[in-house]
């Protein structure tokens, strides 16, 4: 149960982080905002390492035995932050969150398939239902926005 609660908290924090980062990027630039994000993350990681009592003890790590692709997580993280800094201000938070979730869902299915885990019809149908529900809601929102704009234009209402 603890891990379920932690996962939910992480989900909330990810959204807050993306929104905060996108506001920073709007003020100082996408790449500069990404740089600040990772610089503060580095400082936070260092504080956590020292607080845990490990310090910066990297001497015992077998660097040569770690596969190359394992080092790419940071580079992918930078790309994710930079792209979300571009996308988040242009799409409502609910849509960007759901789109990222659907992307994660289908990517995880492909990874599961690649490592030999079965992809069930339920997983595919579930992902498609989420995607279709989101698209349906998007169409409704677009119609509501158009109706609101028509109303304001017809009755000369200022926003």
VMD Tcl script that builds the backbone (N, CA, C; Angstrom):
set m [mol new atoms 477]
animate dup $m
set s [atomselect $m all]
$s set {name element resname resid chain x y z} {
  {N N UNK 1 A 0.819 -1.198 0.000}
  {CA C UNK 1 A 0.000 0.000 0.000}
  {C C UNK 1 A 0.863 1.262 0.000}
  {N N UNK 2 A 1.969 1.204 0.746}
  {CA C UNK 2 A 2.868 2.355 0.808}
  {C C UNK 2 A 3.374 2.730 -0.581}
  {N N UNK 3 A 3.718 1.714 -1.387}
  {CA C UNK 3 A 4.255 1.987 -2.715}
  {C C UNK 3 A 3.197 2.563 -3.650}
  {N N UNK 4 A 1.963 2.184 -3.461}
  {CA C UNK 4 A 0.877 2.758 -4.256}
  {C C UNK 4 A 0.710 4.234 -3.917}
  {N N UNK 5 A 0.749 4.555 -2.636}
  {CA C UNK 5 A 0.635 5.956 -2.207}
  {C C UNK 5 A 1.819 6.766 -2.720}
  {N N UNK 6 A 3.021 6.195 -2.611}
  {CA C UNK 6 A 4.205 6.889 -3.122}
  {C C UNK 6 A 4.106 7.110 -4.628}
  {N N UNK 7 A 3.611 6.127 -5.363}
  {CA C UNK 7 A 3.451 6.276 -6.817}
  {C C UNK 7 A 2.473 7.410 -7.139}
  {N N UNK 8 A 1.394 7.499 -6.386}
  {CA C UNK 8 A 0.435 8.589 -6.601}
  {C C UNK 8 A 1.069 9.947 -6.298}
  {N N UNK 9 A 1.837 10.013 -5.227}
  {CA C UNK 9 A 2.524 11.265 -4.879}
  {C C UNK 9 A 3.515 11.638 -5.979}
  {N N UNK 10 A 4.239 10.668 -6.487}
  {CA C UNK 10 A 5.186 10.926 -7.578}
  {C C UNK 10 A 4.447 11.468 -8.796}
  {N N UNK 11 A 3.296 10.899 -9.117}
  {CA C UNK 11 A 2.511 11.387 -10.253}
  {C C UNK 11 A 2.112 12.840 -10.081}
  {N N UNK 12 A 1.692 13.207 -8.885}
  {CA C UNK 12 A 1.325 14.600 -8.601}
  {C C UNK 12 A 2.547 15.503 -8.730}
  {N N UNK 13 A 3.667 15.068 -8.160}
  {CA C UNK 13 A 4.874 15.886 -8.200}
  {C C UNK 13 A 5.401 16.065 -9.627}
  {N N UNK 14 A 5.266 15.046 -10.455}
  {CA C UNK 14 A 5.708 15.162 -11.843}
  {C C UNK 14 A 4.936 16.274 -12.551}
  {N N UNK 15 A 3.626 16.317 -12.349}
  {CA C UNK 15 A 2.817 17.360 -12.990}
  {C C UNK 15 A 3.218 18.738 -12.478}
  {N N UNK 16 A 3.361 18.871 -11.159}
  {CA C UNK 16 A 3.789 20.160 -10.606}
  {C C UNK 16 A 5.155 20.559 -11.161}
  {N N UNK 17 A 6.071 19.605 -11.221}
  {CA C UNK 17 A 7.409 19.870 -11.735}
  {C C UNK 17 A 7.356 20.357 -13.182}
  {N N UNK 18 A 6.562 19.688 -14.005}
  {CA C UNK 18 A 6.464 20.072 -15.411}
  {C C UNK 18 A 5.873 21.471 -15.563}
  {N N UNK 19 A 4.872 21.784 -14.776}
  {CA C UNK 19 A 4.251 23.110 -14.859}
  {C C UNK 19 A 5.227 24.185 -14.383}
  {N N UNK 20 A 5.907 23.927 -13.277}
  {CA C UNK 20 A 6.891 24.893 -12.774}
  {C C UNK 20 A 8.008 25.089 -13.795}
  {N N UNK 21 A 8.524 23.986 -14.350}
  {CA C UNK 21 A 9.593 24.088 -15.345}
  {C C UNK 21 A 9.141 24.844 -16.587}
  {N N UNK 22 A 7.907 24.620 -17.017}
  {CA C UNK 22 A 7.442 25.306 -18.224}
  {C C UNK 22 A 7.288 26.807 -17.975}
  {N N UNK 23 A 6.870 27.192 -16.769}
  {CA C UNK 23 A 6.787 28.623 -16.442}
  {C C UNK 23 A 8.184 29.246 -16.420}
  {N N UNK 24 A 9.145 28.534 -15.865}
  {CA C UNK 24 A 10.519 29.025 -15.858}
  {C C UNK 24 A 11.038 29.163 -17.290}
  {N N UNK 25 A 10.766 28.154 -18.109}
  {CA C UNK 25 A 11.232 28.179 -19.498}
  {C C UNK 25 A 10.601 29.336 -20.272}
  {N N UNK 26 A 9.344 29.643 -19.975}
  {CA C UNK 26 A 8.693 30.773 -20.643}
  {C C UNK 26 A 9.370 32.093 -20.288}
  {N N UNK 27 A 9.870 32.178 -19.064}
  {CA C UNK 27 A 10.499 33.423 -18.610}
  {C C UNK 27 A 11.937 33.573 -19.095}
  {N N UNK 28 A 12.703 32.454 -19.095}
  {CA C UNK 28 A 14.131 32.591 -19.415}
  {C C UNK 28 A 14.563 31.811 -20.655}
  {N N UNK 29 A 13.695 30.995 -21.230}
  {CA C UNK 29 A 14.042 30.208 -22.416}
  {C C UNK 29 A 14.021 28.715 -22.103}
  {N N UNK 30 A 13.737 27.918 -23.126}
  {CA C UNK 30 A 13.597 26.470 -22.950}
  {C C UNK 30 A 14.903 25.825 -22.494}
  {N N UNK 31 A 15.987 26.097 -23.208}
  {CA C UNK 31 A 17.256 25.449 -22.846}
  {C C UNK 31 A 17.792 25.967 -21.518}
  {N N UNK 32 A 17.625 27.262 -21.263}
  {CA C UNK 32 A 18.077 27.814 -19.986}
  {C C UNK 32 A 17.253 27.234 -18.833}
  {N N UNK 33 A 15.941 27.097 -19.026}
  {CA C UNK 33 A 15.084 26.499 -18.004}
  {C C UNK 33 A 15.449 25.044 -17.744}
  {N N UNK 34 A 15.776 24.321 -18.803}
  {CA C UNK 34 A 16.200 22.928 -18.659}
  {C C UNK 34 A 17.515 22.861 -17.888}
  {N N UNK 35 A 18.433 23.758 -18.207}
  {CA C UNK 35 A 19.720 23.814 -17.510}
  {C C UNK 35 A 19.520 24.065 -16.016}
  {N N UNK 36 A 18.687 25.044 -15.678}
  {CA C UNK 36 A 18.415 25.362 -14.274}
  {C C UNK 36 A 17.790 24.151 -13.582}
  {N N UNK 37 A 16.853 23.482 -14.257}
  {CA C UNK 37 A 16.199 22.300 -13.690}
  {C C UNK 37 A 17.232 21.243 -13.303}
  {N N UNK 38 A 18.159 20.951 -14.195}
  {CA C UNK 38 A 19.138 19.909 -13.910}
  {C C UNK 38 A 20.228 20.378 -12.951}
  {N N UNK 39 A 20.547 21.651 -12.961}
  {CA C UNK 39 A 21.515 22.177 -12.008}
  {C C UNK 39 A 20.970 22.085 -10.583}
  {N N UNK 40 A 19.708 22.474 -10.394}
  {CA C UNK 40 A 19.075 22.365 -9.073}
  {C C UNK 40 A 18.906 20.889 -8.701}
  {N N UNK 41 A 18.590 20.038 -9.685}
  {CA C UNK 41 A 18.496 18.597 -9.431}
  {C C UNK 41 A 19.819 18.001 -8.993}
  {N N UNK 42 A 20.911 18.463 -9.596}
  {CA C UNK 42 A 22.236 17.999 -9.197}
  {C C UNK 42 A 22.535 18.393 -7.756}
  {N N UNK 43 A 22.218 19.637 -7.417}
  {CA C UNK 43 A 22.441 20.093 -6.041}
  {C C UNK 43 A 21.577 19.285 -5.067}
  {N N UNK 44 A 20.335 19.043 -5.440}
  {CA C UNK 44 A 19.450 18.245 -4.588}
  {C C UNK 44 A 19.951 16.818 -4.420}
  {N N UNK 45 A 20.467 16.236 -5.493}
  {CA C UNK 45 A 21.019 14.874 -5.411}
  {C C UNK 45 A 22.237 14.833 -4.500}
  {N N UNK 46 A 23.089 15.851 -4.600}
  {CA C UNK 46 A 24.279 15.901 -3.742}
  {C C UNK 46 A 23.877 16.007 -2.277}
  {N N UNK 47 A 22.895 16.846 -1.988}
  {CA C UNK 47 A 22.418 16.981 -0.605}
  {C C UNK 47 A 21.872 15.644 -0.107}
  {N N UNK 48 A 21.094 14.950 -0.941}
  {CA C UNK 48 A 20.541 13.655 -0.532}
  {C C UNK 48 A 21.645 12.621 -0.288}
  {N N UNK 49 A 22.672 12.608 -1.137}
  {CA C UNK 49 A 23.784 11.677 -0.943}
  {C C UNK 49 A 24.502 11.941 0.375}
  {N N UNK 50 A 24.774 13.211 0.650}
  {CA C UNK 50 A 25.459 13.550 1.909}
  {C C UNK 50 A 24.566 13.277 3.114}
  {N N UNK 51 A 23.277 13.552 2.990}
  {CA C UNK 51 A 22.347 13.303 4.101}
  {C C UNK 51 A 22.232 11.815 4.396}
  {N N UNK 52 A 22.352 10.985 3.365}
  {CA C UNK 52 A 22.271 9.536 3.551}
  {C C UNK 52 A 23.560 8.966 4.126}
  {N N UNK 53 A 24.603 9.796 4.204}
  {CA C UNK 53 A 25.867 9.346 4.777}
  {C C UNK 53 A 26.808 8.711 3.773}
  {N N UNK 54 A 26.416 8.639 2.506}
  {CA C UNK 54 A 27.275 8.030 1.494}
  {C C UNK 54 A 28.282 9.024 0.926}
  {N N UNK 55 A 27.994 10.301 1.065}
  {CA C UNK 55 A 28.854 11.307 0.456}
  {C C UNK 55 A 28.881 11.113 -1.040}
  {N N UNK 56 A 29.961 11.485 -1.647}
  {CA C UNK 56 A 30.109 11.282 -3.087}
  {C C UNK 56 A 31.034 10.091 -3.336}
  {N N UNK 57 A 30.727 8.968 -2.698}
  {CA C UNK 57 A 31.547 7.759 -2.801}
  {C C UNK 57 A 31.232 7.019 -4.094}
  {N N UNK 58 A 31.972 7.343 -5.141}
  {CA C UNK 58 A 31.774 6.698 -6.426}
  {C C UNK 58 A 32.915 5.744 -6.765}
  {N N UNK 59 A 33.897 5.646 -5.869}
  {CA C UNK 59 A 35.101 4.858 -6.163}
  {C C UNK 59 A 34.805 3.373 -6.363}
  {N N UNK 60 A 33.854 2.823 -5.636}
  {CA C UNK 60 A 33.595 1.392 -5.717}
  {C C UNK 60 A 32.667 0.976 -6.852}
  {N N UNK 61 A 32.220 1.927 -7.650}
  {CA C UNK 61 A 31.277 1.612 -8.730}
  {C C UNK 61 A 32.045 1.027 -9.920}
  {N N UNK 62 A 31.612 -0.132 -10.431}
  {CA C UNK 62 A 32.300 -0.750 -11.582}
  {C C UNK 62 A 31.878 -0.097 -12.903}
  {N N UNK 63 A 32.388 1.093 -13.162}
  {CA C UNK 63 A 31.967 1.888 -14.322}
  {C C UNK 63 A 32.068 1.115 -15.639}
  {N N UNK 64 A 33.113 0.330 -15.807}
  {CA C UNK 64 A 33.326 -0.390 -17.064}
  {C C UNK 64 A 32.314 -1.491 -17.316}
  {N N UNK 65 A 31.706 -2.020 -16.268}
  {CA C UNK 65 A 30.757 -3.122 -16.457}
  {C C UNK 65 A 29.323 -2.631 -16.702}
  {N N UNK 66 A 29.119 -1.341 -16.619}
  {CA C UNK 66 A 27.779 -0.780 -16.858}
  {C C UNK 66 A 27.610 -0.578 -18.362}
  {N N UNK 67 A 26.532 -1.127 -18.943}
  {CA C UNK 67 A 26.349 -0.977 -20.398}
  {C C UNK 67 A 26.134 0.494 -20.786}
  {N N UNK 68 A 26.571 0.830 -21.984}
  {CA C UNK 68 A 26.505 2.210 -22.478}
  {C C UNK 68 A 25.104 2.798 -22.364}
  {N N UNK 69 A 24.097 2.024 -22.743}
  {CA C UNK 69 A 22.733 2.545 -22.775}
  {C C UNK 69 A 22.242 2.962 -21.389}
  {N N UNK 70 A 22.840 2.403 -20.330}
  {CA C UNK 70 A 22.408 2.740 -18.974}
  {C C UNK 70 A 22.758 4.178 -18.606}
  {N N UNK 71 A 23.706 4.755 -19.306}
  {CA C UNK 71 A 24.090 6.145 -19.054}
  {C C UNK 71 A 23.196 7.140 -19.785}
  {N N UNK 72 A 22.338 6.664 -20.641}
  {CA C UNK 72 A 21.513 7.557 -21.460}
  {C C UNK 72 A 20.293 8.112 -20.728}
  {N N UNK 73 A 19.996 7.612 -19.533}
  {CA C UNK 73 A 18.831 8.084 -18.783}
  {C C UNK 73 A 18.858 9.584 -18.552}
  {N N UNK 74 A 20.015 10.120 -18.216}
  {CA C UNK 74 A 20.130 11.565 -17.996}
  {C C UNK 74 A 19.885 12.350 -19.270}
  {N N UNK 75 A 20.425 11.862 -20.388}
  {CA C UNK 75 A 20.230 12.548 -21.668}
  {C C UNK 75 A 18.758 12.515 -22.077}
  {N N UNK 76 A 18.120 11.384 -21.872}
  {CA C UNK 76 A 16.689 11.277 -22.178}
  {C C UNK 76 A 15.896 12.200 -21.252}
  {N N UNK 77 A 16.301 12.274 -19.990}
  {CA C UNK 77 A 15.639 13.168 -19.039}
  {C C UNK 77 A 15.725 14.626 -19.472}
  {N N UNK 78 A 16.897 15.038 -19.958}
  {CA C UNK 78 A 17.058 16.413 -20.452}
  {C C UNK 78 A 16.119 16.649 -21.629}
  {N N UNK 79 A 16.039 15.697 -22.535}
  {CA C UNK 79 A 15.149 15.823 -23.688}
  {C C UNK 79 A 13.691 15.918 -23.234}
  {N N UNK 80 A 13.310 15.119 -22.261}
  {CA C UNK 80 A 11.930 15.144 -21.748}
  {C C UNK 80 A 11.607 16.497 -21.141}
  {N N UNK 81 A 12.509 17.025 -20.319}
  {CA C UNK 81 A 12.257 18.322 -19.689}
  {C C UNK 81 A 12.182 19.419 -20.748}
  {N N UNK 82 A 13.103 19.411 -21.697}
  {CA C UNK 82 A 13.104 20.441 -22.743}
  {C C UNK 82 A 11.824 20.375 -23.577}
  {N N UNK 83 A 11.433 19.178 -23.985}
  {CA C UNK 83 A 10.214 19.053 -24.794}
  {C C UNK 83 A 8.963 19.397 -23.995}
  {N N UNK 84 A 8.919 19.001 -22.733}
  {CA C UNK 84 A 7.744 19.348 -21.935}
  {C C UNK 84 A 7.686 20.845 -21.677}
  {N N UNK 85 A 8.838 21.519 -21.622}
  {CA C UNK 85 A 8.854 22.970 -21.489}
  {C C UNK 85 A 8.257 23.652 -22.712}
  {N N UNK 86 A 8.315 22.983 -23.836}
  {CA C UNK 86 A 7.711 23.516 -25.071}
  {C C UNK 86 A 6.227 23.187 -25.122}
  {N N UNK 87 A 5.870 21.939 -24.766}
  {CA C UNK 87 A 4.503 21.455 -24.930}
  {C C UNK 87 A 3.548 21.963 -23.853}
  {N N UNK 88 A 3.952 21.938 -22.594}
  {CA C UNK 88 A 3.053 22.241 -21.468}
  {C C UNK 88 A 2.358 23.592 -21.604}
  {N N UNK 89 A 3.054 24.664 -22.008}
  {CA C UNK 89 A 2.348 25.949 -22.108}
  {C C UNK 89 A 1.320 26.004 -23.250}
  {N N UNK 90 A 1.408 25.086 -24.210}
  {CA C UNK 90 A 0.530 25.157 -25.370}
  {C C UNK 90 A -0.691 24.244 -25.285}
  {N N UNK 91 A -0.632 23.237 -24.423}
  {CA C UNK 91 A -1.723 22.276 -24.279}
  {C C UNK 91 A -2.168 22.298 -22.820}
  {N N UNK 92 A -3.473 22.257 -22.562}
  {CA C UNK 92 A -3.913 22.197 -21.158}
  {C C UNK 92 A -3.247 21.023 -20.421}
  {N N UNK 93 A -3.011 21.214 -19.141}
  {CA C UNK 93 A -2.289 20.223 -18.334}
  {C C UNK 93 A -2.937 18.843 -18.401}
  {N N UNK 94 A -4.260 18.789 -18.417}
  {CA C UNK 94 A -4.929 17.484 -18.439}
  {C C UNK 94 A -4.618 16.725 -19.724}
  {N N UNK 95 A -4.602 17.441 -20.858}
  {CA C UNK 95 A -4.316 16.769 -22.129}
  {C C UNK 95 A -2.858 16.352 -22.223}
  {N N UNK 96 A -1.945 17.227 -21.810}
  {CA C UNK 96 A -0.537 16.847 -21.882}
  {C C UNK 96 A -0.265 15.665 -20.962}
  {N N UNK 97 A -0.885 15.650 -19.799}
  {CA C UNK 97 A -0.711 14.531 -18.866}
  {C C UNK 97 A -1.243 13.243 -19.464}
  {N N UNK 98 A -2.444 13.296 -20.016}
  {CA C UNK 98 A -3.029 12.083 -20.602}
  {C C UNK 98 A -2.248 11.619 -21.829}
  {N N UNK 99 A -1.797 12.552 -22.651}
  {CA C UNK 99 A -1.016 12.160 -23.831}
  {C C UNK 99 A 0.294 11.497 -23.415}
  {N N UNK 100 A 0.952 12.051 -22.406}
  {CA C UNK 100 A 2.190 11.433 -21.926}
  {C C UNK 100 A 1.901 10.060 -21.324}
  {N N UNK 101 A 0.774 9.956 -20.602}
  {CA C UNK 101 A 0.391 8.676 -20.023}
  {C C UNK 101 A 0.153 7.635 -21.113}
  {N N UNK 102 A -0.567 8.006 -22.154}
  {CA C UNK 102 A -0.829 7.060 -23.242}
  {C C UNK 102 A 0.478 6.677 -23.930}
  {N N UNK 103 A 1.374 7.649 -24.122}
  {CA C UNK 103 A 2.689 7.347 -24.697}
  {C C UNK 103 A 3.453 6.362 -23.827}
  {N N UNK 104 A 3.427 6.583 -22.518}
  {CA C UNK 104 A 4.104 5.676 -21.589}
  {C C UNK 104 A 3.465 4.290 -21.612}
  {N N UNK 105 A 2.149 4.267 -21.683}
  {CA C UNK 105 A 1.426 3.001 -21.681}
  {C C UNK 105 A 1.816 2.140 -22.881}
  {N N UNK 106 A 1.790 2.742 -24.078}
  {CA C UNK 106 A 2.104 1.969 -25.274}
  {C C UNK 106 A 3.601 1.647 -25.368}
  {N N UNK 107 A 4.467 2.564 -24.902}
  {CA C UNK 107 A 5.899 2.262 -24.878}
  {C C UNK 107 A 6.185 1.114 -23.921}
  {N N UNK 108 A 5.509 1.098 -22.772}
  {CA C UNK 108 A 5.738 0.010 -21.819}
  {C C UNK 108 A 5.252 -1.319 -22.385}
  {N N UNK 109 A 4.174 -1.279 -23.170}
  {CA C UNK 109 A 3.716 -2.521 -23.808}
  {C C UNK 109 A 4.760 -3.036 -24.797}
  {N N UNK 110 A 5.356 -2.127 -25.563}
  {CA C UNK 110 A 6.395 -2.541 -26.514}
  {C C UNK 110 A 7.619 -3.097 -25.786}
  {N N UNK 111 A 8.003 -2.461 -24.693}
  {CA C UNK 111 A 9.150 -2.943 -23.913}
  {C C UNK 111 A 8.830 -4.310 -23.313}
  {N N UNK 112 A 7.621 -4.458 -22.753}
  {CA C UNK 112 A 7.223 -5.761 -22.215}
  {C C UNK 112 A 7.280 -6.833 -23.298}
  {N N UNK 113 A 6.791 -6.509 -24.483}
  {CA C UNK 113 A 6.803 -7.454 -25.595}
  {C C UNK 113 A 8.241 -7.811 -25.982}
  {N N UNK 114 A 9.114 -6.796 -26.005}
  {CA C UNK 114 A 10.508 -7.022 -26.397}
  {C C UNK 114 A 11.241 -7.927 -25.418}
  {N N UNK 115 A 10.864 -7.895 -24.150}
  {CA C UNK 115 A 11.546 -8.739 -23.159}
  {C C UNK 115 A 10.786 -10.036 -22.874}
  {N N UNK 116 A 9.738 -10.299 -23.646}
  {CA C UNK 116 A 9.074 -11.583 -23.545}
  {C C UNK 116 A 7.819 -11.644 -22.707}
  {N N UNK 117 A 7.314 -10.514 -22.250}
  {CA C UNK 117 A 6.052 -10.511 -21.504}
  {C C UNK 117 A 4.896 -10.357 -22.486}
  {N N UNK 118 A 3.794 -11.020 -22.215}
  {CA C UNK 118 A 2.665 -10.945 -23.151}
  {C C UNK 118 A 1.958 -9.581 -23.103}
  {N N UNK 119 A 1.470 -9.172 -24.248}
  {CA C UNK 119 A 0.633 -7.975 -24.327}
  {C C UNK 119 A -0.793 -8.488 -24.504}
  {N N UNK 120 A -1.627 -8.209 -23.530}
  {CA C UNK 120 A -2.996 -8.710 -23.588}
  {C C UNK 120 A -3.879 -7.729 -24.344}
  {N N UNK 121 A -4.985 -8.253 -24.841}
  {CA C UNK 121 A -5.953 -7.412 -25.536}
  {C C UNK 121 A -6.509 -6.356 -24.590}
  {N N UNK 122 A -6.642 -6.697 -23.309}
  {CA C UNK 122 A -7.155 -5.746 -22.324}
  {C C UNK 122 A -6.273 -4.518 -22.200}
  {N N UNK 123 A -4.953 -4.717 -22.249}
  {CA C UNK 123 A -4.037 -3.578 -22.164}
  {C C UNK 123 A -4.192 -2.673 -23.379}
  {N N UNK 124 A -4.296 -3.272 -24.541}
  {CA C UNK 124 A -4.437 -2.484 -25.770}
  {C C UNK 124 A -5.782 -1.767 -25.778}
  {N N UNK 125 A -6.846 -2.478 -25.452}
  {CA C UNK 125 A -8.178 -1.865 -25.418}
  {C C UNK 125 A -8.222 -0.750 -24.377}
  {N N UNK 126 A -7.644 -0.981 -23.209}
  {CA C UNK 126 A -7.607 0.050 -22.174}
  {C C UNK 126 A -6.908 1.309 -22.649}
  {N N UNK 127 A -5.757 1.154 -23.282}
  {CA C UNK 127 A -5.027 2.304 -23.823}
  {C C UNK 127 A -5.822 3.036 -24.884}
  {N N UNK 128 A -6.484 2.272 -25.758}
  {CA C UNK 128 A -7.292 2.889 -26.812}
  {C C UNK 128 A -8.526 3.590 -26.236}
  {N N UNK 129 A -9.103 3.022 -25.182}
  {CA C UNK 129 A -10.239 3.678 -24.530}
  {C C UNK 129 A -9.828 5.020 -23.906}
  {N N UNK 130 A -8.685 5.027 -23.252}
  {CA C UNK 130 A -8.192 6.275 -22.669}
  {C C UNK 130 A -7.958 7.307 -23.774}
  {N N UNK 131 A -7.307 6.884 -24.842}
  {CA C UNK 131 A -7.026 7.791 -25.955}
  {C C UNK 131 A -8.310 8.288 -26.610}
  {N N UNK 132 A -9.271 7.401 -26.842}
  {CA C UNK 132 A -10.522 7.823 -27.477}
  {C C UNK 132 A -11.336 8.725 -26.547}
  {N N UNK 133 A -11.328 8.438 -25.243}
  {CA C UNK 133 A -12.025 9.311 -24.287}
  {C C UNK 133 A -11.420 10.696 -24.264}
  {N N UNK 134 A -10.105 10.761 -24.332}
  {CA C UNK 134 A -9.431 12.051 -24.349}
  {C C UNK 134 A -9.764 12.822 -25.631}
  {N N UNK 135 A -9.748 12.142 -26.765}
  {CA C UNK 135 A -10.084 12.800 -28.032}
  {C C UNK 135 A -11.532 13.281 -28.041}
  {N N UNK 136 A -12.436 12.481 -27.498}
  {CA C UNK 136 A -13.835 12.870 -27.402}
  {C C UNK 136 A -13.983 14.127 -26.549}
  {N N UNK 137 A -13.323 14.140 -25.406}
  {CA C UNK 137 A -13.376 15.305 -24.520}
  {C C UNK 137 A -12.765 16.532 -25.188}
  {N N UNK 138 A -11.708 16.330 -25.957}
  {CA C UNK 138 A -11.072 17.443 -26.673}
  {C C UNK 138 A -12.046 18.059 -27.667}
  {N N UNK 139 A -12.774 17.221 -28.399}
  {CA C UNK 139 A -13.757 17.724 -29.369}
  {C C UNK 139 A -14.853 18.509 -28.650}
  {N N UNK 140 A -15.323 17.997 -27.523}
  {CA C UNK 140 A -16.350 18.709 -26.745}
  {C C UNK 140 A -15.816 20.059 -26.264}
  {N N UNK 141 A -14.580 20.075 -25.776}
  {CA C UNK 141 A -13.981 21.333 -25.321}
  {C C UNK 141 A -13.857 22.335 -26.469}
  {N N UNK 142 A -13.468 21.857 -27.638}
  {CA C UNK 142 A -13.332 22.749 -28.802}
  {C C UNK 142 A -14.694 23.345 -29.180}
  {N N UNK 143 A -15.738 22.522 -29.169}
  {CA C UNK 143 A -17.083 23.017 -29.485}
  {C C UNK 143 A -17.544 24.029 -28.454}
  {N N UNK 144 A -17.282 23.758 -27.178}
  {CA C UNK 144 A -17.669 24.685 -26.113}
  {C C UNK 144 A -16.928 26.011 -26.264}
  {N N UNK 145 A -15.644 25.950 -26.619}
  {CA C UNK 145 A -14.867 27.176 -26.802}
  {C C UNK 145 A -15.400 27.971 -27.989}
  {N N UNK 146 A -15.756 27.275 -29.063}
  {CA C UNK 146 A -16.299 27.962 -30.244}
  {C C UNK 146 A -17.646 28.595 -29.924}
  {N N UNK 147 A -18.495 27.878 -29.188}
  {CA C UNK 147 A -19.800 28.414 -28.799}
  {C C UNK 147 A -19.625 29.642 -27.910}
  {N N UNK 148 A -18.711 29.580 -26.986}
  {CA C UNK 148 A -18.442 30.703 -26.095}
  {C C UNK 148 A -17.940 31.901 -26.877}
  {N N UNK 149 A -17.065 31.660 -27.850}
  {CA C UNK 149 A -16.543 32.755 -28.674}
  {C C UNK 149 A -17.653 33.371 -29.509}
  {N N UNK 150 A -18.541 32.535 -30.065}
  {CA C UNK 150 A -19.670 33.051 -30.848}
  {C C UNK 150 A -20.596 33.887 -29.986}
  {N N UNK 151 A -20.867 33.431 -28.768}
  {CA C UNK 151 A -21.724 34.155 -27.833}
  {C C UNK 151 A -21.127 35.524 -27.524}
  {N N UNK 152 A -19.838 35.529 -27.207}
  {CA C UNK 152 A -19.186 36.786 -26.866}
  {C C UNK 152 A -19.203 37.755 -28.049}
  {N N UNK 153 A -19.025 37.222 -29.252}
  {CA C UNK 153 A -19.017 38.086 -30.445}
  {C C UNK 153 A -20.428 38.624 -30.700}
  {N N UNK 154 A -21.434 37.762 -30.601}
  {CA C UNK 154 A -22.806 38.171 -30.895}
  {C C UNK 154 A -23.319 39.193 -29.900}
  {N N UNK 155 A -23.007 39.035 -28.622}
  {CA C UNK 155 A -23.526 39.936 -27.606}
  {C C UNK 155 A -22.493 40.960 -27.134}
  {N N UNK 156 A -21.407 41.052 -27.874}
  {CA C UNK 156 A -20.376 42.054 -27.614}
  {C C UNK 156 A -19.892 42.005 -26.152}
  {N N UNK 157 A -19.616 40.781 -25.690}
  {CA C UNK 157 A -19.135 40.574 -24.328}
  {C C UNK 157 A -17.630 40.588 -24.363}
  {N N UNK 158 A -17.026 41.322 -23.419}
  {CA C UNK 158 A -15.568 41.375 -23.358}
  {C C UNK 158 A -15.079 40.297 -22.390}
  {N N UNK 159 A -14.006 39.653 -22.758}
  {CA C UNK 159 A -13.454 38.583 -21.927}
  {C C UNK 159 A -12.698 39.124 -20.744}
}
mol reanalyze $m
mol bondsrecalc $m
mol representation Tube
mol addrep $m
